[in-house]
Amino acid sequence: MKTMKTNGSSHPHAEKKGSTVRLVAWEITRNCNLNCIHCRAAATKGPYSGELDTDSCFRLLDQIAETGTPIVILTGGEPMLRPDIYRIADYGTGKGLRMVMAPNGTLISEKSAGQLADSGIKRISISLDGATKERHDSFRAVDGAFDNALRGIRYAKDAGIEFQINTTITKANLDEIPRIQEIAVELGAVAHHIFLLVPTGRGKYIIDQEISAEEYEKTLNWFYDQREKTPLQLKATCAPHYYRILRQRAREDGKSVTFQTHGLDAVTRGCLGGTGFCFISHRGIVQPCGFLNINCGDVTKSSFKEIWNHSEVFLSLRDFDQLKGKCGKCAYKRVCGGCRARAYEATGDFLAEEPLCSYQPGAKTDK
């Protein structure tokens, strides 16, 4: 992992607007009971050394609360493999943070769903990467993952916890996305969030499953068309081009687009890494996102607030004029920004142009 200094308080863009942290994804553990083929962490059933203990987790939540009241996503690995997960969620709730969780659903029982609700978990996200158990189980590399996820969803719903469905899009499931969205509605989900594959972790080994730039564009346009056809909140993640498409299509349709600016379904801009969002690893390393494997600071050695406000990487990401190639020239760079993780994996430069984008900037219609 590349390490970047965090003592950049003299950076000319240190006070760059938009530096309020709104979402923190925290890899509370890297242990996992599944073996998903796309996993950015290549997580397995550990144990992993150096994970933050309970008291360290409490201190980190104290530090996060110093920055405001962001949403904290407890993720993994599989967060429910931590025996202290309910205490941690409860502590964050007591600090005024909105605590949510991204489990895979297979470990949720009637009892644990009640414990999640009692600890203040407001929402969970469950991934469905296939419309059938055969397709989903193949993606998750564990038999029974699909049926057990659906069972976990039912328990969570009965406990009064709202849930969203997440889907990572690859060539293997591209044809099933409409049906997955229908299943989300049938299950009673509040939202459907799609993720475009980022080739990191085990995802590097299925890069041949990454959809093309043209398929990417077509899929995001289809996703836009669902906005008035489904009761679900829709959000595209790791798909910054969607935020360009939103504006292009709205202009073509003669419509104004109302953007939700708060919460898990917030539609604000494309790549949020380092601008309104960050990732914290199981060892306390802060990164722009889970896919952009750059060490921006260590919460066991420096405060979260100090890292968020002064990391040179974060300050660079907040200055959109530093983007290079066609991203730097694009009129939509402030609403899209390109995927910084894909740029980094392709070139070693997180400010380089997004490699999976077919759009060519410079048209007179750019606004």
Order of alpha helices (4+ residues) and beta strands (2+ residues): beta-beta-alpha-beta-alpha-beta-alpha-beta-alpha-alpha-beta-alpha-beta-alpha-beta-alpha-beta-beta-beta-alpha-alpha-alpha-alpha
